Amino acid sequence: EVIGLLGGRYSCEQKELKILRAEPCESLSTEVQCEMDSVSQTEAFTELCNRGYSVVGWYHSHPYFSPIPSIRDIETQSKYQDWFAQGGAPFVGVIISPYYRQLVTHESSITCLMIGDKMDKTDNLSKF
């Protein structure tokens, strides 16, 4: 299982979130859940800031099962949004399932999530 922070930029005028870098972190994972190691999370945050990016999200994997967010994922997303979202900028959680056996293609299954207010239909979070 992998986990880390996403760096990028948000344009208020264009309502556009651009994810430009994924910075991996050490995982404190069990067979059931995955958490970021706090030291590597701080290092990843510093690395993204040093490269001129804002922390705009986090990611982790559900290697062999559906990327549907668990209760723990929702709690983590809510906590990270409180910590990292600044001035109303969106903060996205990304879950990727690279080996989900129920997929009929060889493509990974990906889910993005945010907690809170409904997004405006003009918000553009697909800029990767």
Buried (B, 14 or more C-beta within 10 A) or exposed (E): EBBBBBBBBBEEEEBBBBBBBBBEBBBEBEEEBBBBBEEBBEBBBEBBEEEEBBBBBBBBBBBEBBBEBBEEBEEBBBEBBEEBBEEEBBBBBBBBBBEBEEEEEEEBBBBBBBBEEEEEEEBBBEEE
